[in-house]
Amino acid sequence: MMKIEAIIKPTKVEDVKNALEKAGYVSLTITEVKGRGQQKGIKQVWRGREYVVDILPKVKVELVVKDENADEVVGVIQQSAKTGSFGDGKIFVIPVQKVVRIRTGETGADAL
């Protein structure tokens, strides 16, 4: 099993969620986070003064899938989150050793 973590722009959450659901991946966790990448923030002007906002709001989308579905999920997220500009985000693929469904005690892929 693989855990997919995607850090994306807040404006793309609905697009990613809908694309994943359309592809058959409905179980996910969404968390509001803050961070920065290579862009190192953005410059803004307020009351005639320029300042840099270097920690930007982002959203983390997490889901665990079978190994054979990981590439498909990454592709769906990449296509639906892409704007072509800096700050589109990153996708991380992390091996998962064990999953347990609390309610039934099922383990492994059966718990997904």
PELIN-V484867 format. One record per residue. N is the residue number from 1. PSI is psi in whole degrees, -180 to 180 (NA if undefined). OMEGA is omega in whole degrees, 0 to 359 (999 if undefined). NEAR is the number of other C-alpha atoms within 10 Angstrom. Layout:
N,PSI,OMEGA,NEAR  N,PSI,OMEGA,NEAR
This chain:
1,154,180,19  2,141,173,19  3,127,178,18  4,122,175,23  5,123,179,21  6,128,175,23  7,116,187,24  8,171,175,25  9,141,179,18  10,-30,182,15  11,-12,182,11  12,3,184,17  13,-49,182,20  14,-41,179,12  15,-45,180,15  16,-47,180,21  17,-46,181,21  18,-39,180,14  19,-41,177,19  20,-42,179,21  21,-42,179,13  22,-33,180,11  23,-3,176,12  24,10,180,10  25,94,186,16  26,-22,182,13  27,118,179,13  28,166,176,15  29,135,179,11  30,129,181,15  31,135,174,11  32,127,181,12  33,172,175,14  34,149,180,13  35,-174,176,13  36,156,179,16  37,-143,182,14  38,-26,182,7  39,-21,178,9  40,32,177,14  41,-174,181,16  42,152,176,12  43,136,178,10  44,157,177,11  45,129,178,9  46,124,183,7  47,42,176,5  48,0,180,7  49,140,179,7  50,136,175,10  51,160,183,11  52,128,173,11  53,108,186,12  54,-7,172,15  55,112,188,14  56,149,176,15  57,135,177,13  58,175,176,23  59,136,176,20  60,125,177,21  61,127,182,20  62,138,172,18  63,151,178,19  64,131,183,24  65,165,173,20  66,151,181,14  67,-44,185,13  68,-12,179,10  69,-7,186,13  70,-47,182,19  71,-39,178,14  72,-46,180,12  73,-44,178,20  74,-44,179,17  75,-42,179,13  76,-46,180,17  77,-45,181,25  78,-46,181,18  79,-40,186,13  80,-19,181,17  81,-12,187,25  82,129,171,17  83,-18,182,13  84,3,180,7  85,166,178,7  86,146,177,11  87,9,178,19  88,-29,174,17  89,-167,181,19  90,157,176,14  91,130,179,17  92,138,178,12  93,119,189,16  94,130,177,13  95,142,177,12  96,126,183,15  97,-36,185,9  98,144,174,10  99,137,177,16  100,126,174,14  101,118,186,13  102,-45,185,9  103,-44,188,7  104,-17,183,8  105,1,178,10  106,148,180,13  107,167,178,13  108,-149,183,14  109,-27,178,15  110,-24,181,11  111,-11,179,14  112,NA,999,15
